[in-house]
């Protein structure tokens, strides 16, 4: 699935065919997207500060838009084990929502980030990690208590991901860093991108970390050797989003060239250190894709 600044959410087959009609958010740019664990619902966050819930099978919005934020919703995450969604906004708050009612579960968390650019539930769903334009990473209890802060990035934090066991957090900024979640201690730094890193995700087996950057490349990092593997996967413009398929075989990437690309992870790992320039794309949207 893709979301775009043109106000649409689109669903695609793996070979690039559009499934049904685009879902419209009344012209408001969709800046963030999260799919529920059973893949029956999708929530999108827009430039109008509202969230909208969609039924995947029917392709229809469920109920009215959710109101609470007073600025663009930059990031979303669906809790792993409960009916709960977290949203982060340019209004500096994180808000927790009940998707069955569209209402907030608790008072908003005032993060101190200025803009909240990344929000992620821990694997157990009992903590929320956030990152933002103040260059900081913070971990919160669900009731909004600050548990720990992580400092080290020199620029805004754009993306976060937890390891499956919840012991570590990866963060993306001008560099990629790994942290111990228990005490905020930095484990290592990955350097290689020449511009800011917009999105991170782990491979299904957690052997590799995948990153998408404004330097127009996707890179794959071996977490055992702490080195880049394969060549950079090159695009024609800055990248904004990255996702791994449910079977772990493919990478989908998208950015300002208005295209979505599909890559074979196995083939990318066999390319050695030579750059790999994309030769085909699976979809074209009208404006820049912001999430996958």
Secondary structure, 3 states (H helix, E strand, C coil): CEEECCCEEECECCCCCECCCCEECCCCCEEEEEECCCCCEEEEEECCCCEEEEECCCCEECCCCECCCCCCEEEEEECCCCCCEEEEECCCEEEEEECCCCEECCCCEECCCCCEEEEEECCCCCEEEEEECCCEEEEEECCCCEEEEEECCCCCCCEEEECCCCCEEEEECCCEEEEECCCCCEEEEECCCCCCEEEEEECCCCCEEEEEECCCEEEEEECCCCEEEEEEEECCCCEEEEEECCCCCEEEEEECCCEEEEEEHHHHHCCCCCCEECCCCCEECCCCEEEC
